[in-house]
């Protein structure tokens, strides 16, 4: 019989079942009549004739069964029938079904959402052509306190000329520039790039083209590549933009292309290259001829096909060693580069946090599995009598197992569907709560493979547990089971298994709870960190003064002085000042080598982060001068060159002595060499501006009138609500220069909030997971206690009948709940002690053995146990002795 | 009974004359003088399977005694199948015969 016809027959078997059965019924009835007639003809009485006819046929029902089994497609029909049966069975037990599906939805949904995220961020390659061949090159100045710094132009040229394992090297430096002319003036965050930067990444333009070598100008930048966002907001997505001239920094500049939407630069966070820049311009052609000490380039290399990161790193290290020996600038210390995979390095801060989350959510999935297993065991126990009866009546064991499977399939289907919904919602919540460093998860979708995998895992575990009691039953003495009312024997086994499962569940909930507790404590510690400044009550903004209108130092100083004066005199303003970098912004870091003695070894000198500040800046930001004085308006180009250092530099440079009046050789203009001698006039408390977690690196502050920077960040400390100042500030700026764009208007506290965003994200997720875990565990506890009460109903009834008080019955039930919770708690605390240190890197200010986080788990668990046993206890207390005893 | 023999017997019996279920087994018993007794438990599943496979077609008609009964007739596909089965049966018989009485 051809396959097609066979399929059609099978389809008819399934769809026309009723008609086929009716026909068969009629046929067999006719056969019986025929046989009976024959027997009557032979002289039997009608009743006897009919009985004999039935005997001859061998039982109509049996024949029907045999015919049905012989039909084409009968096995598929059986499975469908089992599924329909399971569906009906599940609908008859809505509480069980609801609990199982919700449990699966939570476990599967949370896992799918988290893993989709981990997959997108950690496992998927970078969204560039052959992204796994891209590396990032750091300058390694560990001895100076800078293990991860930028490179200089000549060093890029050296790498291009000497490294053999690479197809090429490109570089980027993020800065700002002003877009004027055709519209309101706008300050742009742009990347200056080498002409090969985009082709090196393998990223093409959506419109027009990216840069080619001829674009690198010899005098003043002349071309610009726009981001999709800028193209849409400023130019209304005009496709004719290509080739148009715009004014960038007051220079006529040709638009050559527009990048696609969603293009991101996934560079290491501490390289200060923002993920989303507004535009790109090529570096000046002679950029590679600058001083060797002028380090600002973020260098990306593309390895040749088949080269490993290790080989590439050795190749680069050789180049570094060679130039270190060849050029006098590097002195006795030489030169070192470190080379890391671009993707690896970009996610190195995220990786441990995401792994902790993935670990937590995996535990949640385990709890969910255990919960479903417990529910299935309970269901099997409730049916043990029915099962025994069916076995005794000759039901095939494979039929029982197949029905068990069918029920599993239905649950799996429902759970997967519910998990898909839950996962989708969770993923959207995750995206909404994302920290800036995880911005790219905004458009991550659910991963169908992961969904299928987690749903299958949950179900496989659950089914394994539901088969166990079935297997036990199949081996059991059926007669005994039936005799005992199908209760004691099978149920005792089930009950033991369930109690063990619940203890396990509670234990895992405790592990998550302790972990979440530690993360909450970490976050709390981060919010109370003293960063060395007062972030509250300050509004910040940035201003860049265009070079063609502010050509001289005098004009820059005059503008800044006047603006600072006007801002400080605004009503509601306590202090105003300007600083070159705000804490935790993403402006490329500036640093300087410093020497305390003339003729010292420059190559082995330490480095400090360098900032330029106006006289009002320290007061505006709320820094504390611990020794000496703040800058004044007299610290200008006519005054003595001065500096303020942080306590860390003071302690390192002049241990045991006062820093005030000491002299430092520094490099305020980043020329590459520390040639400017300044006198230390003050010591300021260290400002945490790169990480909240610890004081890193020394800091040196120069008066902005002696060390010009442009653009600058302005800070205004309000006596009241800082947000209300944004209008008056714009007015004050416009009064001085109506052409100036005021940009990045944000409260200072925003930057600090951003600095602990990852920890906040991890904490929120961990708390949600722990909450869900406890919810599932309490459902588990409730289920087992409730079942215990039902099982012990006769015993409890007997106790009440014999005069036991309601109180003692309640105590009995609640005591059972508490015992389970205590066992789970003990096991969980022990497990947490072993497992939680794995998240040590995510903690701040607490140890993984922090007693408070462990102690807090106890009352929470006690509450869970009480809540879970309250309902069963109440029911037990209301047992009517007569009913209870009759139930036996 | 050899596997496949039942199909052969049923098809052959029906080919001679359309019959209802019990009549088929009666006829087989009669012709084979009781060597093959096809019980209803084997007969009806085989009939329904052959019908689903398209080798025979059942229709409601009348039995010899004038009772309503489902009467099966062979289809063209059934004839082809019968011919094929017959050929292979002959081959088996010949082959077995050669083993038993080698010439």
Boltz contact constraints between the chains, C-beta under 6 A:
constraints:
  - contact:
      token1: [A, 1]
      token2: [B, 53]
      max_distance: 6.0
  - contact:
      token1: [A, 9]
      token2: [B, 52]
      max_distance: 6.0
  - contact:
      token1: [A, 27]
      token2: [B, 70]
      max_distance: 6.0
  - contact:
      token1: [A, 30]
      token2: [B, 68]
      max_distance: 6.0
  - contact:
      token1: [A, 30]
      token2: [B, 69]
      max_distance: 6.0
  - contact:
      token1: [A, 31]
      token2: [B, 21]
      max_distance: 6.0
  - contact:
      token1: [A, 31]
      token2: [B, 22]
      max_distance: 6.0
  - contact:
      token1: [A, 34]
      token2: [B, 22]
      max_distance: 6.0
  - contact:
      token1: [A, 34]
      token2: [B, 67]
      max_distance: 6.0
  - contact:
      token1: [A, 57]
      token2: [B, 40]
      max_distance: 6.0
  - contact:
      token1: [A, 58]
      token2: [B, 40]
      max_distance: 6.0
  - contact:
      token1: [A, 58]
      token2: [B, 41]
      max_distance: 6.0
  - contact:
      token1: [A, 63]
      token2: [B, 40]
      max_distance: 6.0
  - contact:
      token1: [A, 63]
      token2: [B, 41]
      max_distance: 6.0
  - contact:
      token1: [A, 63]
      token2: [B, 44]
      max_distance: 6.0
  - contact:
      token1: [A, 66]
      token2: [B, 41]
      max_distance: 6.0
  - contact:
      token1: [A, 66]
      token2: [B, 45]
      max_distance: 6.0
  - contact:
      token1: [A, 67]
      token2: [B, 44]
      max_distance: 6.0
  - contact:
      token1: [A, 67]
      token2: [B, 45]
      max_distance: 6.0
  - contact:
      token1: [A, 67]
      token2: [B, 48]
      max_distance: 6.0
  - contact:
      token1: [A, 70]
      token2: [B, 45]
      max_distance: 6.0
  - contact:
      token1: [A, 70]
      token2: [B, 49]
      max_distance: 6.0
  - contact:
      token1: [A, 72]
      token2: [B, 52]
      max_distance: 6.0
